[in-house]
Amino acid sequence: MNMHNPAITGPGGARDMRATAHLDDAHKGDIIGAFGTIAEADTGARRGWRRRLVTLAAIVGPGLIVMVGDNDAGAFGTYTQAGQNYGTSLLWTLLLLVPVLYVNQEMVLRLGAVTGVGHARLIFQRFGTFWGAFSVIDLFLLNALTIVTEFIGITLGLDYLGVPRVAGVLVAAPLIVAAASTGSFRRFERFMMVLVFGSLLLIPIAVTVHPPASRLVHDFVVPGLPARGHLADVMLLIIAIVGTTVAPWQLFFQQSYLIDKRIGPHFMAYSRVDLWIGIAVVIVGAVAMMAFTAAAFAGTGGIGQFTDAGAVARGIAAHSGRLMGILFAIALIDASIIGAAAVSLSTAYAIGDTFGIRHSLHRSPRESIAFYLVFAGLIAIAAALVLIPGTPLGLLTNAVQSLAGVLLPSATVFLLLLCNDEAVLGPWRNGRWLNLFTGAVITVLVLLSVVLTASVLFPDLSAVTMLSILGGGSSAALIGWFALRLFVGTGGEAIDRTRKAEWRMPPLHALAPAMLGRGERLWLGILRLYLVVAGGLVLVRIIHLALTQRL
C-alpha cells in the first residue's frame, strides 16, 4: 500500500492536497473552540509563548472533555466505593492507568486528525460489515445503558439536595439537549467547559477532608492490597476501576469530536497537550474521591458498607459538615451531565458516520434532524427509565459494568489494527514499541474481561481461580510472543515519516483494500467467538437476575 495519495490528483496529474475523506462538509473550515479561533489556512509554525498559548486555548477541548467525562456517575460510585471500603490502598491503580489512557487516546487523536473519518466508519471500511455492525450495535446498547447510570447519578445528587427528582431530571434532560442543539459548536463546547470547571469542586472537598499526605503519596506510588476484605471482592473492584477509567465510548467520542472541531495533523502537538491536561484532571479527581471518602469513613461503621454515592454525600457531611456534602452532590450532578452529553454525542456521531447522515454540532437541528434525534432520543429514554417506578436501576448499573468489561478488548484491538494500517495512517502509523505496549495492554484487558465475565456467571468465583486465569493467560501471552519472535521475527519496517506534516488519508473510495495477515484473521476469529460466547452468557445472566428480581 502506498504511503502517499497518488489516487487524488488535480489538473495535469498534480496531487490535490485539499481532497480529504471527511464525510460532512461541516467538518472542514476554521477551528472554532470555546476559547479561540484558528483560521483554516493558518497552519504555520507558532513562535513565542504567547502565540503558542493562544493556539492551545483554541485547540483545548476534545481531550479535556473526554477525560473529565470519564469521571462520570459510574466513576463516582467506583472510586468512592474503593475509598469507603478499602481506604487509599488502591490509589496505585490510577497511576498504572495513566500510560494506558494516554496511549489509547493518543492513537484516537491521530486517527481523527489524519483521516477525518469517525471510528465506526473506519471499522466498517477496513474490517467489513460484521465488525462494523457489531461495533455500532454494541456501542449503541452500552451507551444507552451508560446514560441511564448518568441519570441515576443526577437523581442521587438531587435527592441529597432535597430537590424533587422528577423536576430535576425534567430540567437536566432538556438542558443537555438544548446545549447541543443550537447549531453552534462553540456554544456547546463552552457549556461543556463550564461543567469541566464545575468538576473542580472535588478539590476543596479533598483539601478539607483527606488522610495524611504521606499516606496518599505512598499508596499512589507503591502497589499493595487492602489488609481487610475478601481478595476476590478487591480484584473485582480493581477491574471496575479499570473499566470505568478506560471505556469504549471514549474512543468513538474523541475521534469524532476532534473531527467536528476541524483539528488536523498540523496541531497534533497541541492536541496531545490537551489530552495530558485532561488526564491530569481526571486522575486528580479520582484521587480526591478515594482520599476524602477514605478519611470521611475511617473509624466509622460505614467501612466496608458502601451502598451508593448518595450515602457517600451523607457520610462526608457527617464528618465535615453539610457544605462538603452539598459540594459533593453538586459535583456528582455536574459529572453526570458531562457524561450523559458526551456518551450520547459519541453514539450520534457513530450513527451519522455509519449511515452517511449529516453529523456535526456546526449544523442546526433543521439541517441534521436525524443526528439530533439520536442524541435527544437517548437522553429522553434514559431520563424516562430513571423516573419510571420499578425500573431495576441496580441491575442496569451492573449490566453496564459487565458489558463494558466484555466489549472493551475488542475496541482496543480495532484501534491497534487501524493505527497499523498504512492506507489509513501512512507515516502516522504506530512504531514497533508502541505496538508492543498496546499489545500488552490488550492482553491485560482481555484477561480482566475474562475474570469479570466469569465472576458474573459464577458469583462465588474464588480469588485463587481469578489469579489462575490472570497468571495462566499472562504466561500463554508471553509464550505466544516469544514464539512469534522465534518463527516470524520482530517485523516492523522502519517508517518513513519525512512527509508526515502534509499527509492525510484519501477519500474512502480511493483507499487500497485492507490486507489482513493470516495471524490477524485468526485472532479476529477467536475474538469474535469470545465476544459471542461471553457477551451471550452475560446477557443470559442479566436476564436471569431480572426475572428473579420480579419473582
C-alpha positions in Angstrom: 0.0 0.0 0.0 1.3 3.5 -0.9 2.2 5.8 1.9 1.1 8.7 -0.3 -2.1 9.6 -2.0 -1.5 9.2 -5.7 -5.1 8.5 -6.5 -6.1 12.0 -5.5 -5.0 14.2 -8.4 -5.9 17.6 -9.7 -5.5 19.1 -13.2 -2.5 17.9 -15.1 -1.9 15.0 -12.7 -0.8 17.2 -9.8 -1.8 15.9 -6.4 -4.8 17.8 -4.9 -3.8 18.2 -1.2 -7.3 19.6 -0.5 -9.0 16.2 -1.1 -9.8 14.5 2.2 -12.0 11.8 3.4 -14.4 14.0 5.5 -17.9 12.7 5.4 -19.6 16.0 6.3 -18.6 19.3 4.8 -19.2 21.0 8.1 -16.1 19.2 9.4 -13.9 21.4 7.2 -13.2 25.1 7.9 -11.9 27.2 10.7 -11.2 25.7 14.1 -13.8 27.3 16.4 -13.2 26.4 20.0 -14.5 27.6 23.3 -11.6 29.9 23.9 -10.4 30.9 20.4 -10.5 30.5 16.6 -7.8 29.4 14.2 -8.3 30.1 10.5 -8.3 27.1 8.2 -5.2 28.3 6.3 -3.3 29.3 9.5 -1.1 26.2 9.8 2.3 27.9 10.1 4.8 27.4 13.0 3.9 29.0 16.3 6.7 31.2 17.6 6.7 32.6 21.1 4.9 31.5 24.3 2.0 33.9 23.8 1.3 32.6 20.3 1.5 29.0 21.5 -0.8 29.6 24.5 -3.4 31.3 22.2 -3.2 28.3 19.9 -3.6 25.8 22.8 -6.6 27.8 24.1 -8.3 27.3 20.8 -7.4 23.6 20.5 -8.2 22.6 24.1 -11.4 20.6 24.4 -11.5 17.1 22.9 -9.0 15.6 25.3 -10.2 17.5 28.3 -13.9 16.8 27.8 -13.4 13.1 27.1 -11.2 12.6 30.2 -13.4 14.6 32.6 -16.5 12.9 31.1 -14.9 9.6 32.2 -15.2 10.7 35.8 -19.0 10.3 35.5 -21.6 8.8 37.8 -20.2 5.3 37.4 -16.7 6.6 38.3 -18.1 8.4 41.3 -19.6 5.1 42.5 -16.5 3.1 41.8 -13.9 5.5 43.3 -15.9 6.3 46.4 -16.6 2.5 47.0 -12.8 1.9 46.9 -12.2 4.7 49.4 -15.0 3.8 51.8 -14.3 0.0 51.8 -10.6 -0.1 51.4 -9.2 3.4 52.3 -6.5 4.7 49.9 -4.9 1.3 49.4 -6.0 1.1 45.7 -4.7 4.5 44.7 -1.8 2.9 42.8 -4.2 1.5 40.2 -4.8 5.1 39.0 -1.1 5.7 38.4 -0.8 2.5 36.4 -3.7 3.6 34.2 -2.1 6.9 33.2 0.0 5.4 30.3 -2.9 3.3 29.2 -5.2 6.3 29.0 -2.6 8.3 27.1 -1.6 5.6 24.6 -5.3 4.7 23.8 -6.5 8.2 23.4 -3.3 9.4 21.5 -3.9 6.8 18.9 -7.5 8.1 18.6 -6.1 11.6 18.2 -4.0 10.5 15.2 -6.9 8.6 13.6 -9.2 11.6 13.9 -6.8 14.3 12.8 -5.2 12.4 9.9 -8.3 10.6 8.5 -11.2 13.0 9.1 -13.5 9.9 9.5 -15.1 8.6 12.6 -14.1 5.4 14.3 -17.2 3.4 13.4 -17.0 4.2 9.7 -13.3 3.2 9.6 -14.1 -0.2 11.2 -16.8 -0.8 8.6 -14.5 0.2 5.8 -11.4 -1.8 6.8 -12.9 -4.9 8.6 -16.2 -5.4 6.9 -19.9 -5.3 7.6 -19.9 -7.8 10.5 -17.4 -6.0 12.6 -18.7 -2.6 11.7 -22.3 -3.6 12.6 -21.1 -5.2 15.8 -19.2 -2.1 16.8 -22.1 0.2 16.2 -24.7 -2.0 17.8 -22.7 -2.8 20.9 -21.8 0.9 21.2 -25.4 1.9 21.0 -26.6 -0.6 23.6 -23.8 0.0 26.0 -24.0 3.8 25.7 -27.8 3.7 26.2 -27.3 1.8 29.5 -24.4 4.1 30.5 -26.6 7.2 30.0 -29.2 5.6 32.4 -26.4 5.4 35.0 -25.7 9.1 34.5 -29.3 10.0 35.2 -29.1 7.7 38.3 -26.2 9.9 39.4 -28.3 13.0 38.8 -31.2 11.7 40.9 -28.8 10.7 43.8 -27.4 14.2 43.8 -30.9 15.8 43.6 -32.2 13.6 46.5 -29.4 14.7 48.7 -30.0 18.4 47.9 -33.7 17.9 48.6 -34.7 18.7 45.0 -37.6 16.5 43.7 -36.1 14.1 41.3 -38.9 14.4 38.7 -38.5 18.2 38.5 -34.7 17.9 38.5 -34.5 15.3 35.7 -37.1 17.2 33.6 -34.8 20.2 33.8 -31.5 18.3 33.3 -32.5 16.3 30.2 -33.8 19.3 28.1 -30.8 21.3 29.2 -28.4 18.7 27.8 -30.3 18.5 24.6 -30.6 22.3 24.2 -26.9 22.8 24.8 -26.1 20.6 21.8 -28.8 21.8 19.5 -28.0 25.5 19.0 -26.2 24.9 15.7 -23.0 26.4 17.3 -20.1 24.2 18.1 -18.6 27.0 20.2 -21.7 27.3 22.4 -21.7 23.5 23.1 -18.0 23.5 24.0 -18.4 26.5 26.3 -21.3 24.7 28.0 -19.1 21.6 28.5 -16.2 23.7 29.7 -18.4 25.3 32.4 -19.1 21.8 33.6 -15.4 20.8 33.4 -14.7 23.7 35.8 -17.5 22.5 38.0 -15.8 19.2 38.3 -13.0 21.0 40.2 -15.4 21.2 43.2 -13.9 17.9 44.3 -10.6 19.7 45.1 -11.9 21.8 48.1 -13.6 18.7 49.5 -10.2 16.9 49.3 -8.4 19.8 50.9 -10.9 19.8 53.7 -11.3 16.0 54.1 -8.2 13.9 53.5 -5.9 11.3 55.0 -2.3 12.3 55.8 -0.4 13.4 52.7 2.3 10.9 53.3 -0.2 8.1 53.2 -1.7 9.4 50.0 1.7 9.6 48.3 2.8 6.1 49.5 -0.4 4.4 48.3 -0.3 6.3 45.0 3.2 5.1 44.0 3.5 1.8 45.9 1.2 -1.1 44.8 -0.5 -3.0 47.6 -3.7 -4.8 48.6 -6.0 -3.9 51.4 -5.5 -5.6 54.7 -9.2 -6.1 55.1 -11.8 -7.6 52.7 -12.0 -10.7 50.5 -9.4 -10.9 47.8 -12.0 -11.8 45.2 -14.0 -8.6 46.0 -10.9 -6.5 45.9 -9.9 -7.9 42.5 -13.4 -7.2 41.1 -13.2 -3.6 42.3 -9.8 -3.2 40.6 -11.4 -4.5 37.4 -14.2 -2.0 37.9 -11.7 0.8 38.3 -10.1 -0.2 35.0 -13.5 -0.5 33.3 -14.7 2.9 34.5 -11.4 4.7 33.6 -10.9 3.1 30.1 -14.3 2.9 28.4 -15.2 2.1 24.7 -17.3 5.3 24.2 -14.2 7.4 24.8 -12.6 6.1 21.6 -15.6 6.9 19.4 -16.3 10.3 21.1 -12.8 11.8 21.0 -12.1 10.8 17.4 -15.4 12.3 16.1 -15.4 15.3 18.3 -11.8 16.2 17.2 -13.0 15.9 13.5 -16.1 18.0 14.2 -13.8 20.7 15.8 -11.8 20.6 12.5 -8.4 19.9 14.1 -5.9 18.4 11.6 -2.5 16.9 12.0 -0.8 20.3 12.0 -1.9 20.8 15.6 -1.2 17.3 16.8 1.2 18.5 19.5 -1.4 20.8 20.9 -4.0 18.1 20.9 -1.6 15.9 22.9 -1.1 18.6 25.5 -4.9 18.9 25.7 -5.1 15.2 26.3 -2.4 15.4 29.1 -4.4 18.2 30.7 -7.5 16.0 30.7 -5.6 13.0 32.1 -4.2 15.2 34.9 -7.7 16.5 35.8 -9.3 13.0 35.7 -6.6 11.5 37.9 -6.7 14.4 40.4 -10.5 13.9 40.6 -10.2 10.2 41.1 -7.5 10.5 43.8 -9.6 13.2 45.5 -12.7 11.0 45.7 -10.8 8.0 47.1 -8.9 10.2 49.6 -11.8 12.2 51.0 -14.1 9.1 51.1 -11.4 7.1 52.9 -11.0 9.9 55.5 -14.7 10.5 56.0 -15.5 6.9 56.8 -12.3 6.0 58.7 -13.2 4.7 62.2 -16.9 4.5 61.5 -19.3 1.7 61.0 -19.6 2.6 57.3 -16.3 0.9 56.4 -17.0 -1.9 54.0 -20.7 -1.0 53.8 -20.8 1.1 50.5 -24.2 1.5 49.0 -24.2 4.4 46.6 -22.9 8.0 46.0 -25.8 9.5 47.9 -24.8 7.7 51.1 -21.2 8.9 50.5 -22.5 12.5 50.4 -24.2 11.9 53.8 -21.1 10.4 55.2 -18.9 13.3 54.1 -21.5 15.7 55.7 -21.4 13.8 58.9 -17.6 14.1 59.0 -17.0 17.6 57.8 -20.3 19.5 57.7 -23.2 20.0 55.4 -21.3 22.2 52.9 -18.9 19.5 51.9 -21.8 17.1 51.3 -23.5 19.7 49.2 -20.4 20.3 47.1 -20.1 16.5 46.6 -23.7 16.3 45.4 -23.3 19.2 43.0 -20.0 17.7 41.6 -21.9 14.4 41.1 -24.7 16.1 39.2 -22.2 18.0 37.2 -20.2 14.9 36.3 -23.3 13.0 35.3 -24.4 15.8 33.0 -21.0 15.8 31.3 -21.1 12.0 30.9 -24.7 12.0 29.6 -23.8 14.6 27.0 -20.5 13.0 25.8 -21.8 9.5 25.7 -25.0 10.5 23.8 -22.9 12.5 21.4 -20.5 9.6 20.7 -23.5 7.5 19.7 -25.0 10.2 17.5 -21.6 10.7 15.8 -21.2 6.9 15.2 -24.7 6.6 13.7 -24.1 9.6 11.5 -20.8 8.2 10.2 -22.3 4.8 9.6 -25.4 5.8 7.7 -23.9 8.8 5.9 -26.1 11.4 7.5 -25.0 14.9 8.4 -23.5 14.8 11.9 -22.0 18.0 13.2 -22.6 20.4 16.0 -21.9 23.2 13.5 -25.3 22.3 11.9 -28.7 23.2 13.4 -31.4 20.5 14.0 -33.1 21.6 10.9 -30.0 20.8 8.8 -29.3 17.5 10.5 -32.5 16.2 12.1 -31.5 12.5 12.2 -28.3 13.3 14.1 -30.1 15.3 16.8 -32.9 12.8 17.0 -30.5 10.1 18.0 -28.8 12.4 20.6 -32.1 13.6 22.1 -33.7 10.2 21.9 -31.0 8.6 24.0 -31.3 11.3 26.6 -35.1 11.1 26.7 -35.2 7.3 27.0 -32.6 7.3 29.9 -34.4 10.0 31.7 -37.7 8.2 31.4 -36.3 4.9 32.6 -34.9 6.5 35.7 -38.3 8.1 36.5 -40.4 5.0 35.9 -41.2 3.3 39.2 -39.9 -0.3 39.4 -37.1 0.1 36.9 -34.2 -2.2 38.0 -31.6 0.6 38.2 -29.1 -1.5 40.2 -29.4 -4.3 37.6 -28.8 -1.8 34.8 -25.7 -0.4 36.5 -24.3 -4.0 36.8 -25.1 -4.6 33.2 -23.1 -1.6 32.1 -20.0 -2.7 34.1 -20.3 -6.3 32.8 -20.8 -5.5 29.2 -18.2 -2.8 29.2 -15.7 -5.3 30.5 -16.6 -7.8 27.8 -16.5 -5.3 24.9 -13.5 -3.1 25.8 -10.8 -5.5 24.5 -12.4 -5.6 21.0 -12.5 -1.8 20.8 -8.8 -1.7 21.7 -8.0 -4.4 19.2 -9.5 -2.5 16.3 -7.8 0.7 17.5 -4.5 -1.0 17.3 -5.2 -2.5 13.8 -6.3 0.8 12.4 -3.2 2.5 13.8 -1.1 0.0 11.9 -3.0 0.3 8.6 -0.7 2.0 6.1 -3.5 3.1 3.9 -5.2 4.8 6.8 -2.4 6.5 8.7 0.6 6.2 6.3 3.6 7.8 8.1 1.5 8.5 11.2 1.1 4.8 12.0 2.4 3.1 15.1 6.0 2.2 15.7 7.2 -1.2 17.0 7.5 -0.3 20.7 4.1 1.4 20.8 2.6 -1.8 19.3 4.4 -3.9 21.9 3.0 -1.8 24.7 -0.5 -1.7 23.3 -0.4 -5.5 22.7 0.4 -5.9 26.4 -2.5 -3.6 27.3 -4.9 -5.6 25.2 -3.7 -8.8 26.8 -4.4 -7.4 30.3 -7.8 -6.1 29.2 -8.8 -9.5 27.7 -7.7 -11.3 30.9 -9.6 -8.8 33.1 -12.6 -9.2 30.8 -12.5 -13.0 31.2 -12.3 -12.7 35.0 -15.2 -10.2 35.1 -17.3 -12.4 32.8 -16.6 -15.5 34.9 -17.5 -13.6 38.1 -20.8 -12.6 36.6 -21.6 -16.1 35.6 -20.3 -17.6 38.8 -20.8 -15.2 41.7 -18.9 -17.4 44.1 -15.7 -17.5 42.0 -12.7 -17.7 44.3 -9.7 -15.5 44.3 -7.5 -18.5 43.5 -9.4 -19.1 40.3 -9.2 -15.4 39.3 -5.4 -15.4 39.9 -5.1 -18.6 37.9 -6.9 -17.0 35.0 -4.6 -14.0 35.1 -1.5 -16.0 35.6 -2.3 -18.6 33.0 -3.3 -16.0 30.5 -0.2 -13.9 31.0 2.0 -17.0 30.6 0.3 -18.0 27.4 0.6 -14.5 26.0 4.4 -14.4 26.8 4.9 -17.9 25.2 3.0 -16.7 22.1 5.1 -13.5 21.9 8.4 -15.4 22.1 7.1 -17.9 19.5 6.3 -15.1 17.1 9.8 -13.6 17.6 11.4 -17.0 17.1 9.5 -18.2 14.0 8.3 -14.9 12.4 10.9 -12.3 13.6 10.4 -8.9 15.0 8.8 -7.4 11.9 8.1 -3.7 11.8 9.9 -2.0 8.9 11.3 1.5 9.6 8.6 4.1 8.8 9.4 7.0 6.6 7.9 10.0 8.4 9.5 12.7 6.3 6.2 13.7 4.7 4.1 13.4 7.8 3.1 17.0 8.1 1.4 17.1 4.7 -0.1 13.6 4.7 -3.9 13.0 5.0 -5.9 9.8 4.4 -7.5 10.0 0.9 -11.3 9.6 0.5 -12.6 6.2 1.5 -13.3 5.1 -2.1 -9.6 5.6 -3.0 -8.2 3.5 -0.2 -6.2 0.4 -1.1 -8.0 -2.8 0.1 -7.3 -3.8 3.7 -4.7 -6.6 3.8 -5.0 -8.7 7.0 -2.4 -11.4 7.6 -3.3 -15.0 8.5 -2.4 -14.3 12.1 -4.6 -11.3 12.3 -7.6 -13.1 10.7 -7.1 -16.0 13.2 -7.1 -13.7 16.2 -10.1 -11.8 14.9 -11.9 -15.1 14.6 -11.0 -16.0 18.2 -12.1 -12.6 19.3 -15.5 -13.0 17.5 -16.0 -16.4 19.2 -15.1 -14.9 22.6 -17.4 -11.9 22.3 -20.3 -14.1 21.1 -19.9 -16.6 23.9 -19.0 -14.2 26.7 -21.5 -11.5 25.7 -24.3 -14.0 25.3 -23.6 -15.6 28.7 -23.5 -12.2 30.4 -26.8 -11.2 28.8 -28.4 -14.6 29.8 -27.2 -14.0 33.4 -28.6 -10.4 33.4 -32.0 -11.6 32.1 -32.0 -14.4 34.7 -31.3 -11.9 37.5 -34.0 -9.6 36.2 -36.6 -12.4 36.1 -35.5 -13.5 39.6 -36.0 -10.0 41.0 -39.5 -9.8 39.5 -40.4 -13.2 41.1 
